[in-house]
Amino acid sequence: MLGDKEIIKVEDLVVRFEVGSRGNKDFIVPVDRVNFTIHEGEVLSLVGESGSGKSTIGRTIVGFERAHSGKISLENKNVTNLRGQGKLRMLRSSIQMIFQDPFGSLNPVKTIEQHLTYVLKRHQRLRGDALHKGLEDLLTLVGLPNDADAIRKYPYELSGGQRQRIAIARALAVQPKFIVADEPISMLDVSIRADILQLLNKLKNELNVSFLFITHDLASARYFGDRVMVLYGGRVMETGSSDSVINQPLHPYTQLLIESSSGYDELKQVEETSIEAPNLSYRRHGCTFAHRCPFVMEECKKSEPPLLPVKEDHLVACYKVHKGDEA
């Protein structure tokens, strides 16, 4: 159930990477002044093309990447760029990540039992019968058999969907308050993607866990997400409630994303003017989407449009929309 309590707050987050050779160094900015808040039991779906900065945001929140500037708060406590074993252990006990590749995220030489009991021992301090019951309960929670034969299997003996359920169980074993789910269904067979989404939705409702759900699939973003945030070139193009953004997209880039998805044929077609990747240089200026937008104006090339509300809980960064001439 969605609560009023803030779990994660991201303020003006900037992530930049050094590129170029010695003597000719430069920086790219895959995440550029991104802001959002996720409340208890809430799911924010982060959508956009590959390279838009979605995974970089998720990896920075869990501490895999360093923020260049900005602030990440967990229940009003600053957790930006934590270092040190004790501080990171505290972070891992509250924030977990489910990765895209269910096989690559598991150790191939360890059984299901070994994967999960290690986490239960380390974070919940379970031993003996309590450890065995904790393992059984965890497997039942994610819809997997918990008999002796099943728990002694290795990852290669499981299907892709089963492996992802183990990865989800491992994340839940620390009893986190917040989970970054990075494209958790994109590498699974189409036939089982819905099952994994239903599982995540059940966990959200039963455990009141908050999620950052990273995906390029708008149907799953709408199904699982309470809100949707659209990224392009590391900047927020549009954000709002899932129904509002998906049913009434206002930014040309959001419309383009939806048009390219199945089941949304009723929208008028947006013609791109370029297929070039966005400019991620820290020296860039103007709207990141300007080079692809058919509605581009001189103003768009000179300055970045601010992210402003156009209706209740629906914000858009587009000069055309701000002027009342919706794309």
C-alpha positions as CSV (number, residue, x, y, z in Angstrom):
1,M,0.0,0.0,0.0
2,L,1.3,3.4,-1.0
3,G,2.4,5.4,2.0
4,D,3.4,9.0,2.7
5,K,6.8,8.1,4.0
6,E,9.7,9.0,1.7
7,I,12.0,6.0,1.1
8,I,14.3,7.3,-1.6
9,K,14.9,10.9,-2.6
10,V,17.2,11.8,-5.5
11,E,18.2,15.5,-5.8
12,D,20.0,17.0,-8.8
13,L,21.9,13.8,-9.4
14,V,24.8,14.1,-11.9
15,V,27.0,11.2,-12.9
16,R,29.8,11.8,-15.3
17,F,32.5,9.5,-16.8
18,E,35.9,10.5,-18.1
19,V,36.5,9.7,-21.8
20,G,39.4,10.2,-24.3
21,S,43.1,9.5,-24.2
22,R,45.8,11.1,-22.1
23,G,46.2,14.8,-23.0
24,N,42.8,14.8,-24.7
25,K,40.5,14.0,-21.8
26,D,36.8,14.9,-21.8
27,F,33.7,14.0,-19.8
28,I,30.3,12.6,-20.7
29,V,27.3,13.0,-18.5
30,P,24.9,10.0,-18.7
31,V,22.8,11.4,-15.8
32,D,22.2,15.1,-15.7
33,R,20.4,16.7,-12.8
34,V,17.8,14.1,-12.2
35,N,15.3,14.5,-9.4
36,F,12.6,12.1,-8.0
37,T,11.1,10.7,-4.8
38,I,9.8,7.2,-4.2
39,H,7.5,6.6,-1.2
40,E,6.9,3.5,0.8
41,G,5.2,0.8,-1.3
42,E,5.5,2.9,-4.5
43,V,7.0,1.9,-7.8
44,L,8.6,4.4,-10.1
45,S,9.1,3.1,-13.7
46,L,12.1,4.5,-15.4
47,V,11.8,4.2,-19.2
48,G,13.8,5.2,-22.2
49,E,16.0,3.9,-24.9
50,S,19.2,2.0,-24.3
51,G,21.9,4.5,-23.3
52,S,19.4,7.0,-21.8
53,G,20.9,6.7,-18.3
54,K,18.4,4.4,-16.6
55,S,20.8,1.7,-15.3
56,T,23.4,4.3,-14.4
57,I,20.8,5.9,-12.0
58,G,20.0,2.5,-10.5
59,R,23.7,1.6,-10.1
60,T,24.5,4.9,-8.4
61,I,21.7,4.5,-5.9
62,V,23.0,1.1,-4.8
63,G,26.6,2.4,-4.7
64,F,28.0,0.7,-7.8
65,E,28.7,4.0,-9.4
66,R,29.8,7.3,-7.9
67,A,27.7,10.5,-8.1
68,H,29.6,13.5,-9.4
69,S,27.2,15.8,-7.6
70,G,23.7,15.7,-6.1
71,K,22.3,13.8,-3.2
72,I,20.7,10.4,-2.6
73,S,18.7,10.0,0.6
74,L,17.4,6.8,2.2
75,E,14.7,7.7,4.7
76,N,16.1,11.2,5.0
77,K,19.7,9.9,5.6
78,N,22.3,10.9,3.1
79,V,23.7,7.7,1.4
80,T,25.5,9.4,-1.5
81,N,28.9,7.8,-2.4
82,L,29.1,5.7,0.8
83,R,32.5,4.1,1.4
84,G,33.6,1.6,4.1
85,Q,32.5,-1.9,4.8
86,G,30.2,-1.0,7.7
87,K,28.4,1.8,5.8
88,L,28.0,-0.3,2.7
89,R,26.6,-3.2,4.7
90,M,24.0,-0.8,6.2
91,L,23.1,0.3,2.7
92,R,22.8,-3.3,1.3
93,S,20.5,-4.2,4.2
94,S,18.0,-1.6,3.0
95,I,18.6,-1.4,-0.8
96,Q,19.0,-4.3,-3.1
97,M,19.2,-4.8,-6.8
98,I,17.7,-7.4,-9.2
99,F,19.8,-7.6,-12.4
100,Q,18.9,-8.0,-16.0
101,D,20.7,-11.3,-16.5
102,P,19.4,-14.0,-14.1
103,F,22.2,-16.4,-15.0
104,G,25.1,-13.9,-14.9
105,S,24.0,-12.6,-11.5
106,L,24.2,-16.0,-9.8
107,N,27.4,-18.0,-8.9
108,P,27.4,-21.1,-11.2
109,V,29.2,-23.3,-8.7
110,K,26.8,-22.6,-5.8
111,T,23.5,-24.3,-5.2
112,I,20.2,-22.5,-4.5
113,E,20.6,-23.3,-0.9
114,Q,24.1,-21.8,-0.7
115,H,23.0,-18.6,-2.5
116,L,20.2,-18.0,-0.1
117,T,21.5,-19.3,3.3
118,Y,24.6,-17.2,3.0
119,V,22.4,-14.0,2.9
120,L,20.1,-15.2,5.6
121,K,23.0,-16.0,7.9
122,R,24.8,-12.7,7.2
123,H,21.9,-10.3,7.3
124,Q,19.2,-12.0,9.4
125,R,21.6,-13.9,11.7
126,L,19.5,-17.1,11.3
127,R,20.9,-20.5,12.4
128,G,19.7,-24.1,12.7
129,D,15.9,-24.6,12.4
130,A,15.3,-20.9,12.0
131,L,17.6,-20.8,9.0
132,H,15.9,-23.8,7.4
133,K,12.5,-22.3,7.9
134,G,13.7,-19.0,6.6
135,L,14.9,-20.7,3.4
136,E,11.6,-22.5,3.0
137,D,9.6,-19.4,3.5
138,L,11.7,-17.4,1.1
139,L,11.3,-20.0,-1.7
140,T,7.6,-20.2,-1.1
141,L,7.3,-16.5,-1.3
142,V,8.8,-16.4,-4.8
143,G,6.9,-19.4,-6.0
144,L,9.6,-22.1,-6.0
145,P,9.6,-25.6,-4.5
146,N,11.5,-25.9,-1.2
147,D,12.1,-29.6,-1.0
148,A,15.6,-31.1,-0.5
149,D,16.1,-32.0,-4.1
150,A,15.1,-28.5,-5.4
151,I,17.4,-26.5,-3.1
152,R,20.5,-28.5,-4.1
153,K,20.2,-27.6,-7.7
154,Y,22.7,-25.3,-9.5
155,P,21.7,-22.3,-11.6
156,Y,22.4,-24.2,-14.9
157,E,19.7,-26.7,-13.9
158,L,17.0,-24.1,-13.7
159,S,15.0,-22.2,-16.3
160,G,15.5,-18.5,-16.9
161,G,12.4,-17.7,-15.0
162,Q,13.4,-19.9,-12.0
163,R,16.8,-18.3,-11.9
164,Q,15.3,-14.8,-11.8
165,R,13.0,-16.0,-9.0
166,I,16.2,-17.0,-7.1
167,A,17.7,-13.6,-7.8
168,I,14.5,-12.0,-6.4
169,A,14.6,-14.3,-3.4
170,R,18.2,-13.3,-2.7
171,A,17.3,-9.7,-2.8
172,L,14.4,-10.2,-0.4
173,A,16.5,-12.2,2.0
174,V,17.9,-9.0,3.6
175,Q,14.4,-7.7,4.1
176,P,15.1,-4.5,2.0
177,K,13.0,-1.3,2.0
178,F,13.9,-0.5,-1.6
179,I,14.7,-2.6,-4.7
180,V,16.2,-1.5,-8.0
181,A,14.9,-3.9,-10.6
182,D,17.0,-3.3,-13.7
183,E,15.3,-4.8,-16.7
184,P,14.3,-7.9,-14.7
185,I,12.2,-9.5,-17.5
186,S,14.0,-8.4,-20.7
187,M,16.1,-11.6,-21.0
188,L,13.2,-14.0,-20.2
189,D,10.9,-15.8,-22.6
190,V,7.8,-13.8,-23.4
191,S,5.7,-16.6,-21.9
192,I,7.0,-16.1,-18.4
193,R,7.5,-12.3,-18.3
194,A,4.0,-11.8,-17.1
195,D,4.6,-14.3,-14.3
196,I,7.6,-12.4,-13.0
197,L,5.8,-9.1,-13.2
198,Q,2.9,-10.6,-11.2
199,L,5.3,-11.8,-8.6
200,L,6.9,-8.4,-8.2
201,N,3.5,-6.8,-7.9
202,K,2.5,-9.3,-5.3
203,L,5.7,-8.6,-3.3
204,K,5.1,-4.9,-3.5
205,N,1.6,-5.3,-2.1
206,E,2.4,-7.9,0.5
207,L,5.8,-6.6,1.8
208,N,5.2,-2.9,1.1
209,V,8.6,-2.7,-0.7
210,S,9.4,0.3,-2.9
211,F,10.8,-0.2,-6.4
212,L,12.7,1.6,-9.0
213,F,11.6,-0.4,-12.1
214,I,14.0,0.1,-15.0
215,T,12.5,-0.9,-18.3
216,H,12.1,-0.1,-22.0
217,D,8.8,-1.9,-22.2
218,L,6.0,0.6,-21.7
219,A,3.3,-2.0,-21.1
220,S,5.2,-3.4,-18.1
221,A,6.0,0.1,-16.9
222,R,2.3,0.9,-16.9
223,Y,1.3,-2.4,-15.3
224,F,3.8,-2.4,-12.5
225,G,4.5,1.3,-12.0
226,D,2.6,3.8,-10.0
227,R,4.5,6.6,-11.8
228,V,6.5,6.8,-14.9
229,M,9.6,8.9,-15.6
230,V,10.9,9.2,-19.2
231,L,14.6,9.7,-19.7
232,Y,16.6,10.7,-22.8
233,G,20.3,11.5,-22.8
234,G,20.4,11.4,-19.1
235,R,17.7,14.1,-18.6
236,V,14.0,13.8,-17.6
237,M,11.7,14.5,-20.5
238,E,8.4,13.7,-18.8
239,T,7.1,12.3,-15.6
240,G,3.8,11.7,-13.9
241,S,1.3,9.0,-13.0
242,S,1.5,5.9,-15.2
243,D,-2.0,6.3,-16.7
244,S,-1.4,10.0,-17.4
245,V,2.0,9.6,-19.1
246,I,1.1,6.5,-21.1
247,N,-2.5,7.5,-22.1
248,Q,-1.7,11.2,-22.7
249,P,1.9,11.6,-23.6
250,L,2.9,15.2,-24.1
251,H,6.6,15.2,-24.9
252,P,7.5,14.2,-28.5
253,Y,10.0,11.7,-27.3
254,T,7.5,10.0,-25.1
255,Q,5.1,9.9,-28.0
256,L,7.8,8.4,-30.1
257,L,8.5,5.7,-27.5
258,I,4.8,4.8,-27.3
259,E,4.3,4.7,-31.1
260,S,7.1,2.2,-31.4
261,S,5.4,-0.1,-28.9
262,S,2.7,-2.6,-29.8
263,G,-0.9,-1.8,-28.9
264,Y,-0.6,2.0,-29.1
265,D,-1.5,2.6,-32.8
266,E,-4.1,5.3,-32.1
267,L,-1.4,8.0,-31.6
268,K,-0.5,10.3,-34.4
269,Q,2.9,9.5,-35.8
270,V,5.9,11.6,-34.8
271,E,8.5,11.8,-37.5
272,E,12.1,11.9,-36.3
273,T,14.6,14.2,-38.0
274,S,17.7,12.2,-37.1
275,I,18.7,8.8,-35.7
276,E,21.9,10.0,-34.1
277,A,22.6,9.2,-30.5
278,P,22.2,12.1,-28.0
279,N,25.1,14.3,-27.2
280,L,26.2,13.5,-23.6
281,S,29.1,16.0,-23.4
282,Y,29.1,18.1,-20.3
283,R,29.5,21.1,-22.6
284,R,26.1,20.5,-24.3
285,H,23.4,23.0,-24.3
286,G,19.7,23.2,-25.3
287,C,17.2,20.4,-25.3
288,T,18.9,16.9,-25.5
289,F,16.1,15.7,-27.9
290,A,16.3,18.8,-30.2
291,H,18.3,17.0,-33.0
292,R,15.5,14.4,-33.3
293,C,12.5,16.5,-32.7
294,P,10.3,17.5,-35.7
295,F,8.9,20.4,-33.6
296,V,12.2,21.9,-32.7
297,M,12.4,25.7,-32.3
298,E,15.4,28.0,-32.0
299,E,14.8,28.3,-28.3
300,C,15.2,24.5,-28.0
301,K,18.7,24.7,-29.4
302,K,19.9,27.5,-27.1
303,S,18.6,26.5,-23.7
304,E,17.4,23.4,-21.9
305,P,13.6,23.5,-21.3
306,P,12.7,23.3,-17.6
307,L,10.6,20.4,-16.2
308,L,7.3,22.1,-15.4
309,P,3.8,20.8,-14.4
310,V,1.2,20.9,-17.1
311,K,-1.5,19.2,-15.1
312,E,-1.8,17.6,-11.7
313,D,1.2,15.2,-11.2
314,H,2.3,15.5,-14.8
315,L,5.5,17.4,-15.7
316,V,7.1,17.9,-19.1
317,A,10.4,19.5,-20.3
318,C,9.3,20.9,-23.7
319,Y,9.0,24.5,-24.8
320,K,6.3,23.6,-27.3
321,V,4.1,22.0,-24.6
322,H,4.8,24.9,-22.2
323,K,3.5,27.4,-24.8
324,G,0.2,25.4,-25.0
325,D,0.9,23.9,-28.4
326,E,1.1,20.3,-27.5
327,A,3.0,18.0,-29.8
